[in-house]
Amino acid sequence: MLDQATLNHAAQILAAVSTNERADTALRFYFESHRYLQPPAKRAISHTVFVYFRWFSWLDPKASPQKRLEHAVALHERFTADPKSIKAETLAARAVPAWLWDELDVPGDATAAATAKAGYLRQLQRDPALWLRARPGTAAALAKSLVACEPTALAPDALRFTGVQDLFKTEQFKTGEFEIQDLASQLVGVAAAPQPGANWWDACAGEGGKTLHLADLMRNKGVVWATDRNARRIDTLKRRAARARLFNYRTDFWDGGSKLPTKQKFDGILLDAPCSGVGTWQRNPHARWTTTPADVRELAATQLALLHNVSGALKPGGRLIYSVCTLTRSETIAVVAAFAAAHPELEPLPLPALGSQPFRPAQGPEPVEGPSTVFLWPHELDANGMFIAAWRRKSG
Ligand SMILES: C[S@@+](CC[C@H](N)C(=O)[O-])C[C@H]1O[C@@H](n2cnc3c(N)ncnc32)[C@H](O)[C@@H]1O
């Protein structure tokens, strides 16, 4: 049941949310100016705001914010108690914008695709799982000390956290024993599989989620060049690396253009490109209603340009990993097909098998090499959706 205080806070936050002000940003600002709120209250308020955007198109726009919030929470409770109480066709029409269906290729024949589509849509309406990444080889020990952690066969260092404690306040977090990192993001690092002593370039490093993973997999040996065009994000990356006591990285500015930050050639390049974020719509449901087909088209053009610009920095035999937390055709297989056609010096690189469930070939209208591309679906992972593609620069 929704208490009145949570309802009032959530209603105030909704007033601040708009096309330009994302729900998660509005929540952050609100909590910064309401410092007296304790973690359980913040969790309840965030949850209510996200539930509102998951059920947004069921709500009567003429009703008061309080009434809409109550309605959203009631729908959420009904769905949680019985996910099949809401038909897949209804979810397809209301849980996501209509344009998505022109951009999504759900894999399989008609029956399998209908099951996958229903699974995907139901996943979008659930509360998202919280994933941790333990330092390499320490997941079992971390699970024991933190409690409420479940391992997964998909990634050796990933743990699903089911507890309620404030993880940022734990000793284990302060001493760098784990990062909060979605399972799909961790699988990008697993796909990259950098070797200790190698040199890698994480070209869109942002706040360093994947830089830290690469550096960790390299056992603090070799170097990861971390570049971004946003200096504030790089500052966060440095703070995170210090907490994790990772030193095998360096940072630089790169605006994505043809002038690269270094003349060095790399054993591996990760391009975790800016994207529409459709794969994050479970965690960030407000984005369902602000992302447009024009954004998708524009981002696909940016991704292709970024891939083109970084590809010249690969050593012969060097590996290029392209990842995007989206599932749209334009930003995934269409980018891959256009890039591959323009770069005969690269060959598709089979992705490694993961745990008990190997990477599955991507499906779509464009004939791309199966095992060198993969869609990770939210309902299969209980995590974000992600697309990964890999190439190797031919020797000689
Ligand atoms: C998906 S985020 C990276 C997330 C990061 N790799 C991580 O794991 O935490 C994409 C990053 O690309 C950067 N970016 C956006 N547009 C860019 C462009 N045109 N050129 C270079 N970087 C860009 C953004 O600043 C953002 O940090």
The ligand as an SDF file (V2000), in Angstrom:
LIG
                    3D

 27 29  0  0  0  0  0  0  0  0999 V2000
   26.9230    4.4460  -23.1740 C   0  0  0  0  0  0  0  0  0  0  0  0
   27.7850    5.7680  -22.4860 S   0  0  0  0  0  0  0  0  0  0  0  0
   29.2520    5.0140  -21.8990 C   0  0  0  0  0  0  0  0  0  0  0  0
   29.0810    4.2170  -20.6480 C   0  0  0  0  0  0  0  0  0  0  0  0
   30.3890    3.6780  -20.1160 C   0  0  0  0  0  0  0  0  0  0  0  0
   31.1280    2.9420  -21.1230 N   0  0  0  0  0  0  0  0  0  0  0  0
   30.1870    2.7840  -18.9170 C   0  0  0  0  0  0  0  0  0  0  0  0
   30.2450    1.5580  -19.0350 O   0  0  0  0  0  0  0  0  0  0  0  0
   29.9670    3.3220  -17.8150 O   0  0  0  0  0  0  0  0  0  0  0  0
   28.3460    6.6080  -23.9050 C   0  0  0  0  0  0  0  0  0  0  0  0
   29.3890    7.6830  -23.6510 C   0  0  0  0  0  0  0  0  0  0  0  0
   29.7090    8.2380  -24.9120 O   0  0  0  0  0  0  0  0  0  0  0  0
   29.9520    9.6190  -24.7530 C   0  0  0  0  0  0  0  0  0  0  0  0
   29.6020   10.2410  -26.0250 N   0  0  0  0  0  0  0  0  0  0  0  0
   28.4140   10.6580  -26.4380 C   0  0  0  0  0  0  0  0  0  0  0  0
   28.4750   11.1300  -27.6890 N   0  0  0  0  0  0  0  0  0  0  0  0
   29.7370   11.0210  -28.0620 C   0  0  0  0  0  0  0  0  0  0  0  0
   30.4190   11.3480  -29.2510 C   0  0  0  0  0  0  0  0  0  0  0  0
   29.7810   11.8660  -30.2990 N   0  0  0  0  0  0  0  0  0  0  0  0
   31.7100   11.1290  -29.2750 N   0  0  0  0  0  0  0  0  0  0  0  0
   32.3660   10.5850  -28.2190 C   0  0  0  0  0  0  0  0  0  0  0  0
   31.7550   10.2410  -27.0670 N   0  0  0  0  0  0  0  0  0  0  0  0
   30.4570   10.4570  -27.0010 C   0  0  0  0  0  0  0  0  0  0  0  0
   29.0810   10.0830  -23.6380 C   0  0  0  0  0  0  0  0  0  0  0  0
   29.6800   11.1790  -22.9610 O   0  0  0  0  0  0  0  0  0  0  0  0
   28.9400    8.8420  -22.7720 C   0  0  0  0  0  0  0  0  0  0  0  0
   29.8080    8.9210  -21.6620 O   0  0  0  0  0  0  0  0  0  0  0  0
  1  2  1  0
  2  3  1  0
  2 10  1  0
  3  4  1  0
  4  5  1  0
  5  6  1  0
  5  7  1  0
  7  8  2  0
  7  9  1  0
 10 11  1  0
 11 12  1  0
 11 26  1  0
 12 13  1  0
 13 14  1  0
 13 24  1  0
 14 15  1  0
 14 23  1  0
 15 16  2  0
 16 17  1  0
 17 18  1  0
 17 23  2  0
 18 19  1  0
 18 20  2  0
 20 21  1  0
 21 22  2  0
 22 23  1  0
 24 25  1  0
 24 26  1  0
 26 27  1  0
M  CHG  2   2   1   9  -1
M  END
$$$$
